[in-house]
């Protein structure tokens, strides 16, 4: 009975917290053919690009006129939309590539199109590469407990 009396208060207290996430639902599904399509690095701005902030947010590195690149937060894309940000290939752990369209506004990139590109599969080693068939013969030998010790 007492809990029912506090229900409106709890709803009013926590409802504003749900409106601050960046979402991509308003972005175009396909790129605009009249605007340049950039392939850029994307990752967590705080974790991987050193941008100031208190929470993990998507950022992109955009090319600059002098040939360098600079990181900007992205408006319009939520960091959780592409999986958990701390997973193996999540935004907080990996730097990925994305195709983007948008513009810089007040030091932030306002995305109109954002497509996270798939990871490239690991390339198998070529069979003809120089590989040491017996790794424990050479300047290192396998010592106790499988540790490699330098031969003297």
C-alpha positions as CSV (number, residue, x, y, z in Angstrom):
1,X,0.0,0.0,0.0
2,X,2.8,2.4,0.9
3,X,4.7,1.5,-2.2
4,X,1.7,2.6,-4.4
5,X,1.8,6.0,-2.8
6,X,5.5,6.4,-3.9
7,X,5.1,5.1,-7.4
8,X,4.4,8.5,-9.1
9,X,7.3,10.0,-7.2
10,X,9.7,7.2,-8.4
11,X,8.4,7.5,-12.0
12,X,8.9,11.3,-12.0
13,X,12.4,10.9,-10.4
14,X,13.8,8.4,-12.9
15,X,12.0,9.3,-16.1
16,X,14.4,12.1,-17.0
17,X,17.3,9.7,-16.9
18,X,16.0,7.9,-19.9
19,X,16.1,10.8,-22.3
20,X,19.9,11.5,-22.4
21,X,21.1,8.6,-24.6
22,X,22.2,9.3,-28.1
23,X,20.3,7.2,-30.5
24,X,20.7,6.4,-34.2
25,X,17.0,5.8,-35.0
26,X,16.8,9.2,-36.6
27,X,19.7,8.6,-39.0
28,X,19.4,7.9,-42.7
29,X,19.4,4.2,-43.6
30,X,21.5,4.9,-46.7
31,X,24.1,7.6,-47.4
32,X,23.1,10.8,-49.2
33,X,24.7,10.6,-52.7
34,X,25.0,14.4,-52.8
35,X,27.3,14.5,-49.7
36,X,30.8,13.1,-49.2
37,X,30.9,9.7,-47.6
38,X,33.9,9.4,-45.2
39,X,35.5,6.2,-43.9
40,X,36.8,7.1,-40.5
41,X,38.1,5.5,-37.3
42,X,35.5,5.2,-34.5
43,X,35.7,4.2,-30.9
44,X,34.9,5.4,-27.4
45,X,36.0,9.0,-27.0
46,X,37.0,8.7,-23.4
47,X,38.5,5.3,-23.4
48,X,40.5,5.4,-26.7
49,X,40.8,9.0,-27.8
50,X,41.4,10.8,-24.5
51,X,38.4,13.1,-24.9
52,X,37.1,14.7,-21.7
53,X,33.9,13.3,-20.3
54,X,32.2,11.3,-17.5
55,X,30.7,8.5,-19.5
56,X,31.5,6.4,-22.6
57,X,30.4,8.0,-25.8
58,X,31.0,7.3,-29.5
59,X,33.6,9.4,-31.2
60,X,35.1,9.6,-34.7
61,X,38.5,10.7,-35.9
62,X,38.0,13.1,-38.8
63,X,40.8,14.1,-41.2
64,X,42.1,17.7,-40.9
65,X,43.4,20.0,-43.6
66,X,47.0,19.5,-42.5
67,X,46.8,15.8,-43.0
68,X,46.3,14.9,-39.3
69,X,43.1,13.7,-37.7
70,X,41.1,14.9,-34.7
71,X,38.6,13.1,-32.6
72,X,35.0,14.4,-32.1
73,X,32.1,13.1,-30.1
74,X,29.2,11.9,-32.4
75,X,25.7,13.1,-31.9
76,X,23.0,10.7,-33.2
77,X,24.7,7.3,-32.3
78,X,24.4,5.5,-29.0
79,X,27.5,3.6,-27.8
80,X,25.3,0.5,-27.0
81,X,23.6,0.3,-30.4
82,X,26.3,-2.0,-31.7
83,X,26.7,-4.3,-28.8
84,X,28.2,-4.0,-25.4
85,X,31.0,-1.4,-25.5
86,X,33.3,-3.6,-23.3
87,X,33.0,-6.7,-25.5
88,X,36.0,-8.0,-27.4
89,X,35.2,-5.6,-30.4
90,X,33.2,-3.0,-28.5
91,X,33.7,0.7,-28.8
92,X,35.6,0.9,-25.5
93,X,38.0,-1.9,-26.4
94,X,38.6,-1.6,-30.1
95,X,39.1,1.1,-32.7
96,X,36.8,0.3,-35.6
97,X,36.0,1.8,-39.0
98,X,32.7,3.4,-40.0
99,X,31.3,5.2,-43.0
100,X,29.8,8.5,-41.9
101,X,28.1,11.6,-43.2
102,X,27.4,14.7,-41.2
103,X,28.8,18.0,-40.1
104,X,30.7,19.6,-37.3
105,X,28.6,21.8,-35.0
106,X,30.0,23.4,-31.9
107,X,32.9,20.9,-31.7
108,X,30.8,17.8,-32.2
109,X,30.1,15.7,-35.2
110,X,26.3,15.6,-36.0
111,X,25.9,12.4,-37.9
112,X,23.2,12.1,-40.6
113,X,24.5,8.6,-41.6
114,X,26.6,6.1,-39.6
115,X,27.5,2.6,-40.7
116,X,29.9,0.5,-38.6
117,X,31.9,-1.6,-41.0
118,X,32.4,-5.3,-40.4
119,X,35.8,-6.5,-39.0
120,X,38.2,-7.9,-41.5
121,X,38.9,-11.6,-40.8
122,X,42.4,-12.4,-39.6
123,X,44.7,-13.1,-42.5
124,X,46.3,-16.6,-42.4
125,X,50.0,-16.7,-42.4
126,X,51.6,-17.6,-45.7
127,X,53.1,-21.1,-45.8
128,X,56.2,-19.7,-47.4
129,X,57.0,-17.2,-44.7
130,X,60.2,-17.8,-42.7
131,X,59.1,-19.8,-39.7
132,X,61.4,-21.5,-37.3
133,X,60.4,-25.2,-37.4
134,X,62.1,-25.8,-34.1
135,X,61.6,-22.7,-31.9
136,X,63.7,-24.0,-29.0
137,X,66.8,-24.2,-31.2
138,X,68.4,-20.8,-31.7
139,X,69.3,-18.1,-29.3
140,X,66.6,-19.2,-26.8
141,X,66.0,-22.5,-25.2
142,X,63.0,-23.8,-23.3
143,X,63.9,-23.9,-19.6
144,X,62.0,-25.3,-16.6
145,X,58.2,-24.8,-16.5
146,X,58.2,-24.0,-20.3
147,X,59.8,-20.6,-19.9
148,X,62.2,-19.5,-22.5
149,X,65.7,-18.6,-21.3
150,X,68.3,-16.9,-23.3
151,X,71.3,-19.2,-24.2
152,X,74.6,-17.8,-23.0
